[in-house]
């Protein structure tokens, strides 16, 4: 079953889009995938991602923004200006 968003972006809107990516993530995944670190590395990587995303989502929420999507270690956010 595919996840499907119920909220759609308007065709035109005033605001900003934020695209954020974790610097050094590819290197981090390679370290976590090393033979000696594989068991704990994957768990630690998941915990790390959850901490980063929790902090980012809290900031986005504080500015009344909306998370549009996630892709690997990237997040896309919409910050719309209030309607007058």
C-alpha atoms as a printed R data frame, in Angstrom:
   type eleno elety resid chain resno      x      y      z
1  ATOM     1    CA   UNK     A     1  0.000  0.000  0.000
2  ATOM     2    CA   UNK     A     2  1.394  3.381 -1.016
3  ATOM     3    CA   UNK     A     3  1.162  6.402  1.221
4  ATOM     4    CA   UNK     A     4 -0.852  9.177 -0.350
5  ATOM     5    CA   UNK     A     5 -1.019 12.746  0.932
6  ATOM     6    CA   UNK     A     6 -4.516 14.055  1.585
7  ATOM     7    CA   UNK     A     7 -3.386 17.685  1.518
8  ATOM     8    CA   UNK     A     8 -2.449 19.237 -1.807
9  ATOM     9    CA   UNK     A     9 -0.286 22.251 -2.444
10 ATOM    10    CA   UNK     A    10 -2.224 25.100 -4.025
11 ATOM    11    CA   UNK     A    11 -1.399 25.856 -7.636
12 ATOM    12    CA   UNK     A    12 -0.189 29.319 -6.616
13 ATOM    13    CA   UNK     A    13  0.882 30.491 -3.184
14 ATOM    14    CA   UNK     A    14  3.156 32.997 -1.526
15 ATOM    15    CA   UNK     A    15  5.767 31.641  0.798
16 ATOM    16    CA   UNK     A    16  8.996 29.700  0.758
17 ATOM    17    CA   UNK     A    17 10.152 26.172  0.145
18 ATOM    18    CA   UNK     A    18 12.959 24.667  2.197
19 ATOM    19    CA   UNK     A    19 15.010 21.733  0.976
20 ATOM    20    CA   UNK     A    20 17.400 20.401  3.640
21 ATOM    21    CA   UNK     A    21 19.880 17.546  3.405
22 ATOM    22    CA   UNK     A    22 22.146 16.084  6.100
23 ATOM    23    CA   UNK     A    23 25.763 16.905  5.283
24 ATOM    24    CA   UNK     A    24 28.048 13.858  5.366
25 ATOM    25    CA   UNK     A    25 25.195 11.359  5.462
26 ATOM    26    CA   UNK     A    26 26.639  9.092  2.746
27 ATOM    27    CA   UNK     A    27 29.937  8.833  4.630
28 ATOM    28    CA   UNK     A    28 28.037  8.128  7.853
29 ATOM    29    CA   UNK     A    29 26.090  5.281  6.226
30 ATOM    30    CA   UNK     A    30 29.327  3.725  4.970
31 ATOM    31    CA   UNK     A    31 30.810  3.813  8.476
32 ATOM    32    CA   UNK     A    32 27.616  2.284  9.905
33 ATOM    33    CA   UNK     A    33 27.729 -0.453  7.273
34 ATOM    34    CA   UNK     A    34 31.293 -1.524  8.129
35 ATOM    35    CA   UNK     A    35 31.460 -5.241  9.043
36 ATOM    36    CA   UNK     A    36 32.249 -4.649 12.735
37 ATOM    37    CA   UNK     A    37 29.605 -1.925 13.129
38 ATOM    38    CA   UNK     A    38 26.780 -3.364 11.031
39 ATOM    39    CA   UNK     A    39 24.515 -4.604 13.870
40 ATOM    40    CA   UNK     A    40 24.690 -1.490 16.029
41 ATOM    41    CA   UNK     A    41 25.415  0.890 13.166
42 ATOM    42    CA   UNK     A    42 22.003  0.521 11.543
43 ATOM    43    CA   UNK     A    43 20.261  1.027 14.893
44 ATOM    44    CA   UNK     A    44 22.375  4.093 15.671
45 ATOM    45    CA   UNK     A    45 21.711  5.507 12.213
46 ATOM    46    CA   UNK     A    46 17.947  5.169 12.747
47 ATOM    47    CA   UNK     A    47 18.195  6.887 16.143
48 ATOM    48    CA   UNK     A    48 20.303  9.665 14.642
49 ATOM    49    CA   UNK     A    49 17.818 10.277 11.823
50 ATOM    50    CA   UNK     A    50 14.905 10.336 14.274
51 ATOM    51    CA   UNK     A    51 16.691 12.930 16.445
52 ATOM    52    CA   UNK     A    52 17.476 15.140 13.458
53 ATOM    53    CA   UNK     A    53 13.971 14.884 11.979
54 ATOM    54    CA   UNK     A    54 12.302 15.463 15.382
55 ATOM    55    CA   UNK     A    55 14.287 18.694 15.813
56 ATOM    56    CA   UNK     A    56 13.597 19.848 12.241
57 ATOM    57    CA   UNK     A    57  9.872 19.086 12.462
58 ATOM    58    CA   UNK     A    58  9.614 20.978 15.762
59 ATOM    59    CA   UNK     A    59 11.211 24.043 14.144
60 ATOM    60    CA   UNK     A    60  8.965 23.787 11.080
61 ATOM    61    CA   UNK     A    61  5.924 23.501 13.345
62 ATOM    62    CA   UNK     A    62  7.067 26.572 15.291
63 ATOM    63    CA   UNK     A    63  6.873 28.584 12.067
64 ATOM    64    CA   UNK     A    64  3.498 27.062 11.089
65 ATOM    65    CA   UNK     A    65  5.139 25.250  8.190
66 ATOM    66    CA   UNK     A    66  4.254 21.912  6.636
67 ATOM    67    CA   UNK     A    67  6.510 18.968  5.927
68 ATOM    68    CA   UNK     A    68  5.906 18.102  2.297
69 ATOM    69    CA   UNK     A    69  8.062 15.000  2.205
70 ATOM    70    CA   UNK     A    70 11.161 13.015  3.105
71 ATOM    71    CA   UNK     A    71 13.628 11.352  0.773
72 ATOM    72    CA   UNK     A    72 16.480  9.464  2.395
73 ATOM    73    CA   UNK     A    73 18.224 12.065  4.524
74 ATOM    74    CA   UNK     A    74 16.436 15.035  2.920
75 ATOM    75    CA   UNK     A    75 13.328 16.920  3.997
76 ATOM    76    CA   UNK     A    76 11.133 19.270  1.961
77 ATOM    77    CA   UNK     A    77  9.126 21.938  3.793
78 ATOM    78    CA   UNK     A    78  6.581 24.537  2.759
79 ATOM    79    CA   UNK     A    79  6.293 27.838  4.659
80 ATOM    80    CA   UNK     A    80  3.298 29.790  3.399
81 ATOM    81    CA   UNK     A    81  2.601 33.436  4.137
82 ATOM    82    CA   UNK     A    82 -0.675 34.031  5.999
83 ATOM    83    CA   UNK     A    83 -3.662 35.086  3.887
84 ATOM    84    CA   UNK     A    84 -4.677 38.715  4.257
